[in-house]
Amino acid sequence: MWQYVILKSLHIVSVVLFLGNIITGVFWKRHGDRIGTPVARAQALAGVIASDRLFTVPGVIAIIVTGVLLAMTRHLPILGTLWIAWGLGLFGLSGILFSMRVAPLQKKLLAIAQAGISGNWDAAAYRKLSRSWEIWGAIATLLPLVVVVLMVLKPT
């Protein structure tokens, strides 16, 4: 029983750190954009990218490992339990969107901001990519929030 409690605690802490980091990333990017200078934008984006490496990626690994172990300790078939299967699918889709859309956009936005520091600011390109980042980022963030609801409610 204590193993289950420890695993569940680690799972919940991992989810909190993961969601907290991705939601905080939106705050910092918007903060850099509000200040409006290329330096502020570059610092914010570099911080978001670094925090993804330090918190988001390890959080994803911890969430998956502890989640699978929790299912195993309760003898729940992972793909045969609807809320777990849907949770994994939505979490995976979020990861795909993040890695194929959000992360590359962050790098492009950082490159534009860094170019702007040296006087080559392209406001139109930055705005266009920012809008895409907001859309894809919102989807990639909302999906794990839906997963949290599934994990709490455990619908049959």
Secondary structure, 3 states (H helix, E strand, C coil): CHHHHHHHHHHHHHHHHHHHHHHHHHHHHHHHHHHCCHHHHHHHHHHHHHHHHHHHHHHHHHHHHHHHHHHHHCCCCCCCCHHHHHHHHHHHHHHHHHHHHHHHHHHHHHHHHHHHHCCCCCHHHHHHHHHHHHHHHHHHHHHHHHHHHHHHHCCC
